[in-house]
Amino acid sequence: MTVADRTAAAVAEIERLGAGTVSTDPALLVKVSSDWSRMSPVLQEKVPPGRYVADAVVRPTRPEDVPQVLKVAFDHDVPITPRGAGTGNYGQATPFDGGILLDLRGLDSITVNPSGTITAGAGARMTAIDRVGRAAGRDIWMFPSTKSSTVGGFIGGGSAGTGTIEHRTTTDGFVVSALVAHMDGSGTMQRVSGAELTPYIHTYGVTGILVEVEIRTDPARDWVAVYGSFASYADLVAVHRSLLDLPQLPRLASADEPALVPTLTAPIDLDPTRYSLRVIAEASTADEVAARMAAGGEHVATLTDYAETDRLSGMSYNHPVWFFQRGNPDRTYFHMESGGTPIWDDPDAVRAVYDGPVHLHLELFGHGPGAMIVAEYRGEEAVLAGIPKLEAIGVGVHSPHQWYVDRNVELAIETARVTDPKGLLNPGKLTATPPVDTRVNIGVR
């Protein structure tokens, strides 16, 4: 039997069990079998929409549906590829071997616990979790720049975002516990916590399916959006790096060189000839942030509506790259994720790695700067050739042009031998020898 035949038999049983809604609509299958990997011209060539398509999509609506679906799939030797909102950029949700695309968006419960943590279904959107948390007087530790992402997708496939300056990444205590379903034929779930969580975070579902997660929060703070602009890169950097000594760390501090400014989605006019700095600051520090901006450049505005901090967050991490790509459709651009103090101290050396012009989008981490290095695409070979050059000048790299698990790989492989003995969970994403090995996560070190 083919994978398609085995999938047809499996979904017929899933429907009989009532373990989720099933669809084989061709248009839907193409849609949910792709993610935002089109941001990478390398992945756009390798995993374009329609090249790899699941044979069926199953959407569980109850937590207990997930282990049932996995048991049926295990019994029929059907691959399972988990998916949230599809906002990942690395092709993690591509069903290389067909089978079932497990759409987890139906698991969207949200509960604020007496301890202050929040328990949510894997398919709950970060926007909804934040809204519920804020109403209860709590701030979630972090959320991705695409805030409409699901919490399961963020934990399983993301790593950093708004809140990372203070709280680092999803592997640094953000997750308290998780309810996980394994692909071992047991048809059961188990609660994991502490060190046992490690092989399930940022491993794309290859070790087990996150069904429900418990995440940490802080008492809610009054966050505001502060905009500044500068005449030079040096003036921008002087303020950007100084933000780490504020009495309350910012939630986010993003910056762009002038070339990237015109395509940003800011609610106010930004001067396209100047360097832009945008900070989500705790209200008690906003005047100090504004003063530092004014001393080295210009304080453009402070917006106090909490919704404006979300808008600012939407111009962070790789989003300015996407806006730049969209605003310049006549050329093809790529970006490389990077981190290290040379981004502040020797930007010319960073830019010199790729043929110009090269543009930098900056982020602030608790240990220093990160950057999206943006340049015109001249083929995969040229993109990859820049990695050792960046490492040679002290810049860490994480490539957004691959779909392989790149964190805690050995532990993930060891865990999957037990939790997925047939190798049916998200096939093609877990290997000890990826063609491009950039296992430095820019938000970790």
MARLUMVO-106336 format. One line per 8 residues: their letters; for each residue x, y, z of C-alpha. Coordinates in steps of 0.001 Angstrom, whole numbers, m for minus. Layout:
BEGIN
A) X/Y/Z ~ ...
! end
This chain:
BEGIN
MTVADRTA) 0/0/0 ~ 1102/3559/m674 ~ 1220/6284/1965 ~ m1956/7710/429 ~ m3705/4345/739 ~ m2620/3906/4326 ~ m3679/7468/5127 ~ m7136/6862/3643
AAVAEIER) m7577/3815/5880 ~ m6321/5740/8920 ~ m8580/8768/8461 ~ m11590/6502/7949 ~ m10874/5032/11378 ~ m10272/8498/12858 ~ m13675/9592/11574 ~ m15310/6496/13081
LGAGTVST) m13699/7324/16422 ~ m14757/10974/16214 ~ m11172/11989/17008 ~ m11237/15232/15059 ~ m12498/16683/11816 ~ m11010/15333/8592 ~ m10596/16964/5191 ~ m9040/15906/1898
DPALLVKV) m9965/19065/14 ~ m7065/19603/m2443 ~ m6941/23393/m2039 ~ m6912/23142/1759 ~ m4215/20464/1670 ~ m1915/22675/m401 ~ m2571/25623/1911 ~ m1876/23851/5190
SSDWSRMS) 1102/21930/3802 ~ 3047/25213/3446 ~ 4274/27873/5833 ~ 6078/31224/5597 ~ 9287/29647/4321 ~ 8710/31721/1165 ~ 10664/34454/2983 ~ 13778/32450/2141
PVLQEKVP) 14608/32379/m1581 ~ 16514/29162/m898 ~ 13459/27455/595 ~ 11185/29038/m1995 ~ 13121/27005/m4551 ~ 13134/23809/m2472 ~ 9708/23717/m799 ~ 7332/25832/m2911
PGRYVADA) 3597/25455/m2147 ~ 2250/22335/m3797 ~ 5491/20362/m4041 ~ 4999/18464/m785 ~ 1366/17951/174 ~ m297/15942/2929 ~ m2868/13313/1977 ~ m5342/14479/4631
VVRPTRPE) m5687/17140/7280 ~ m7021/16233/10729 ~ m8051/18894/13222 ~ m8472/17608/16797 ~ m10974/19514/18922 ~ m10280/17819/22281 ~ m6929/17016/23908 ~ m7764/13307/23982
DVPQVLKV) m8196/13326/20205 ~ m4455/13751/19670 ~ m3220/10479/21201 ~ m6071/8669/19449 ~ m5020/10085/16082 ~ m1384/9210/16762 ~ m2259/5625/17726 ~ m4271/5105/14546
AFDHDVPI) m1485/6621/12460 ~ 1078/4446/14235 ~ m948/1310/13558 ~ m1251/2215/9848 ~ 2353/3497/9442 ~ 1137/6959/8472 ~ 3419/10019/8896 ~ 2152/12890/11046
TPRGAGTG) 3233/16506/10531 ~ 2049/18958/13232 ~ 986/22488/12347 ~ m219/25586/14178 ~ m965/28832/12385 ~ 1657/28217/9703 ~ 3696/31312/10568 ~ 7018/29430/10816
NYGQATPF) 9701/30469/8349 ~ 11895/27399/8025 ~ 9624/24839/6357 ~ 9197/22977/9661 ~ 5566/22099/8868 ~ 6264/20697/5380 ~ 4899/17114/5091 ~ 7771/15629/3096
DGGILLDL) 6299/12111/3199 ~ 2608/13008/2814 ~ 321/11379/5346 ~ m1659/13390/7904 ~ m1235/17097/8534 ~ m2254/17534/12187 ~ m3867/20981/12482 ~ m3825/21814/16196
RGLDSITV) m5730/25109/16044 ~ m8857/23490/17451 ~ m7111/23094/20830 ~ m7442/26700/21953 ~ m8429/26654/25638 ~ m6803/29250/27925 ~ m6732/29225/31751 ~ m4968/31583/34156
NPSGTITA) m3858/29488/37095 ~ m3876/30651/40759 ~ m66/30533/40714 ~ m20/33065/37875 ~ 1009/30659/35134 ~ m1223/30193/32087 ~ m2260/26818/30714 ~ m3305/26804/27082
GAGARMTA) m4109/24353/24330 ~ m1392/24076/21717 ~ m3583/25832/19146 ~ m4348/28910/21248 ~ m3102/32095/19577 ~ m540/34169/21438 ~ m2761/37213/20894 ~ m5600/35514/22761
IDRVGRAA) m3332/34256/25540 ~ m1896/37737/26037 ~ m5380/39275/26114 ~ m6614/36793/28733 ~ m3435/37212/30762 ~ m3562/41013/30716 ~ m7193/40929/31834 ~ m6038/38888/34842
GRDIWMFP) m3157/41265/35554 ~ m435/39078/34022 ~ 2147/39492/31229 ~ 3269/36407/29342 ~ 7051/36219/29371 ~ 7455/36464/25615 ~ 5700/36164/22287 ~ 6887/36003/18674
STKSSTVG) 6898/38915/16245 ~ 4001/37169/14529 ~ 1742/37390/17561 ~ m1049/35513/15797 ~ 1110/32363/16048 ~ m129/29509/18215 ~ 1581/28815/21509 ~ 2380/25251/20445
GFIGGGSA) 3926/26506/17221 ~ 5964/29111/19073 ~ 7308/26598/21587 ~ 7772/23804/19078 ~ 9198/25879/16247 ~ 10116/29355/17480 ~ 12558/30575/20082 ~ 12633/34321/20763
GTGTIEHR) 10640/37519/20452 ~ 9159/40336/22466 ~ 10303/39691/26052 ~ 13537/37952/25084 ~ 15755/40770/26396 ~ 14725/39844/29921 ~ 13618/36233/29598 ~ 15919/34868/26848
TTTDGFVV) 14240/32123/24801 ~ 11547/29454/24957 ~ 14078/27005/26408 ~ 14982/29229/29382 ~ 12146/28579/31824 ~ 9283/29958/29734 ~ 7574/26545/29702 ~ 6594/25142/33100
SALVAHMD) 5052/21901/31881 ~ 3494/20327/28821 ~ 1016/17598/28022 ~ 2644/15523/25276 ~ 1385/12720/23038 ~ 3956/10265/21704 ~ 4006/8289/18447 ~ 4703/4986/20158
GSGTMQRV) 1386/3218/19708 ~ 342/3761/23326 ~ m2517/6150/22587 ~ m1744/8053/25776 ~ m461/11442/26925 ~ 1946/12344/29671 ~ 2744/15519/31586 ~ 6400/16543/31401
SGAELTPY) 8177/19311/33305 ~ 11623/20525/34285 ~ 14562/19063/32392 ~ 12246/16525/30740 ~ 10841/19378/28635 ~ 14100/20031/26785 ~ 13683/17559/23893 ~ 10187/18908/23132
IHTYGVTG) 11054/22613/22805 ~ 12138/23931/19392 ~ 12256/20425/17936 ~ 9377/20757/15452 ~ 7310/17931/16936 ~ 9786/15160/16054 ~ 9825/13839/19634 ~ 6111/14195/20420
ILVEVEIR) 3089/16413/19888 ~ 2543/19286/22314 ~ m1141/19077/23236 ~ m1266/21598/26071 ~ 1376/23842/27644 ~ 1792/25793/30862 ~ 3815/28997/30493 ~ 5200/31597/32875
TDPARDWV) 3980/35133/33357 ~ 4951/38262/35300 ~ 2702/40811/36988 ~ 1415/43027/34179 ~ 3403/46193/33506 ~ 2502/49408/31746 ~ 4293/49144/28390 ~ 4642/52013/25912
AVYGSFAS) 6081/52353/22396 ~ 8979/54807/22052 ~ 10299/55903/18637 ~ 13624/57587/17946 ~ 15767/58378/14927 ~ 19465/59032/14349 ~ 21744/60540/11758 ~ 24387/57810/11993
YADLVAVH) 24803/54145/12837 ~ 27189/55025/15661 ~ 24618/57320/17272 ~ 21980/54592/16994 ~ 24252/51957/18532 ~ 25200/54206/21448 ~ 21564/54312/22563 ~ 20712/50728/21568
RSLLDLPQ) 23442/49215/23729 ~ 22734/51589/26639 ~ 19222/50195/27079 ~ 20598/47171/28927 ~ 21330/49340/31970 ~ 17773/50601/32447 ~ 16264/49751/35858 ~ 13543/47823/34013
LPRLASAD) 14707/46149/30819 ~ 12763/46951/27660 ~ 10420/44336/26269 ~ 11850/44933/22785 ~ 14370/47230/21074 ~ 14428/47030/17268 ~ 16362/49228/14852 ~ 16808/49625/11112
EPALVPTL) 19162/51272/8697 ~ 17603/53893/6388 ~ 17128/51507/3431 ~ 14679/49416/5468 ~ 12733/52303/6997 ~ 10386/53254/4104 ~ 8680/49847/4056 ~ 8087/49631/7833
TAPIDLDP) 4448/49609/8958 ~ 4735/52345/11581 ~ 1655/54368/12637 ~ 3703/57582/12399 ~ 5877/59085/9690 ~ 9483/57897/9874 ~ 12253/59811/8138 ~ 13598/57459/5418
TRYSLRVI) 17005/59147/5515 ~ 17635/58350/9205 ~ 18247/55265/11339 ~ 15108/54140/13181 ~ 15031/52842/16785 ~ 11810/51493/18297 ~ 11547/50441/21940 ~ 8808/48806/24010
AEASTADE) 9659/50372/27347 ~ 8126/50081/30792 ~ 6292/53376/31373 ~ 8489/54440/34306 ~ 11557/54304/32022 ~ 9973/55921/28960 ~ 11193/59437/29744 ~ 14739/58177/30218
VAARMAAG) 14617/56279/26908 ~ 13293/59383/25180 ~ 16027/61522/26745 ~ 18745/59159/25537 ~ 17269/59239/22054 ~ 17154/63046/22094 ~ 20729/63309/23350 ~ 22100/61291/20445
GEHVATLT) 19483/61959/17825 ~ 15756/62630/17947 ~ 12914/61389/20130 ~ 10136/61035/17566 ~ 7173/59917/19679 ~ 5967/57958/22691 ~ 2697/56093/22142 ~ 978/54959/25332
DYAETDRL) m1778/52696/23992 ~ m856/49056/24690 ~ m2036/48151/21177 ~ 779/50314/19823 ~ 3335/48056/21496 ~ 1908/45150/19504 ~ 2201/47193/16340 ~ 5826/47921/17206
SGMSYNHP) 6438/44245/17904 ~ 5177/43515/14412 ~ 8190/45440/13068 ~ 10741/43253/14842 ~ 12949/40267/14042 ~ 12468/39185/10421 ~ 9354/41251/9733 ~ 11267/44293/8410
VWFFQRGN) 12954/41890/5984 ~ 9564/40727/4741 ~ 8329/44322/4390 ~ 11508/45163/2462 ~ 11070/42143/175 ~ 7431/43036/m432 ~ 8301/46671/m1130 ~ 11015/45752/m3650
PDRTYFHM) 9446/43052/m5837 ~ 11861/43694/m8720 ~ 14755/42212/m6739 ~ 15167/39094/m4605 ~ 16591/39543/m1119 ~ 17601/37057/1567 ~ 18521/37481/5213 ~ 20805/35746/7673
ESGGTPIW) 20086/35691/11409 ~ 23127/36642/13452 ~ 24334/37763/16852 ~ 27463/39192/18436 ~ 29080/42465/19447 ~ 30783/43012/16042 ~ 27299/43990/14867 ~ 27643/47045/17116
DDPDAVRA) 31386/47549/16976 ~ 32392/46646/13414 ~ 29323/46798/11151 ~ 31450/47335/8047 ~ 33074/43925/8570 ~ 29615/42366/8888 ~ 28369/44068/5731 ~ 31495/43066/3817
VYDGPVHL) 30618/39370/4112 ~ 28103/39645/1271 ~ 28141/41596/m1970 ~ 26560/44986/m1385 ~ 24550/46829/m701 ~ 24004/45073/2645 ~ 21509/46318/5233 ~ 21175/45575/8954
HLELFGHG) 18087/45196/11102 ~ 19042/45138/14793 ~ 17526/43476/17835 ~ 18604/43672/21467 ~ 19236/40583/23572 ~ 20192/40421/27227 ~ 23792/39672/26266 ~ 24197/42008/23279
PGAMIVAE) 22929/42622/19751 ~ 21390/40445/17115 ~ 20877/41328/13477 ~ 19099/40297/10331 ~ 21710/40779/7626 ~ 19898/41614/4384 ~ 21429/41369/917 ~ 20487/40610/m2661
YRGEEAVL) 20126/36894/m3439 ~ 22747/35479/m5792 ~ 22172/31792/m5181 ~ 22314/29362/m2267 ~ 26060/28831/m2591 ~ 26748/32530/m2049 ~ 24384/32632/937 ~ 26040/29674/2651
AGIPKLEA) 29545/30905/1867 ~ 28899/33838/4190 ~ 28426/31644/7282 ~ 32098/30788/7944 ~ 33070/34371/7124 ~ 30673/35681/9775 ~ 31870/33141/12308 ~ 35466/34172/11586
IGVGVHSP) 34752/37751/12702 ~ 32978/36617/15873 ~ 29389/36711/14660 ~ 27162/33749/15528 ~ 24791/32571/12819 ~ 21459/30819/12615 ~ 20450/30015/9064 ~ 16758/30553/8174
HQWYVDRN) 17341/28600/4974 ~ 16985/25040/6331 ~ 14298/22907/7962 ~ 16452/20719/10219 ~ 16134/20593/14006 ~ 19100/22652/15174 ~ 18886/22684/18947 ~ 19585/19820/21367
VELAIETA) 19860/17543/18345 ~ 21538/14590/20048 ~ 18955/14629/22850 ~ 16118/14858/20325 ~ 17480/11867/18410 ~ 17855/9855/21619 ~ 14333/10789/22766 ~ 12720/10053/19394
RVTDPKGL) 14086/6503/19434 ~ 11650/5863/22281 ~ 8805/8285/21565 ~ 8714/7764/17785 ~ 10338/4397/17061 ~ 8991/4232/13488 ~ 10146/7739/12595 ~ 6663/8911/11653
LNPGKLTA) 6690/12307/13378 ~ 7497/15174/11003 ~ 9797/13100/8799 ~ 12867/14708/7276 ~ 13446/17279/10009 ~ 15744/15371/12365 ~ 19274/14376/11378 ~ 22631/14319/13120
TPPVDTRV) 24360/15635/9996 ~ 22369/18475/8406 ~ 23828/19871/5160 ~ 24012/23305/6787 ~ 25083/23122/10413 ~ 24391/26444/12173 ~ 23464/25378/15657 ~ 24035/28742/17255
NIGVR) 20755/30254/18332 ~ 21088/34011/18279 ~ 18865/34456/21318 ~ 20843/32034/23475 ~ 24473/33035/23058
! end
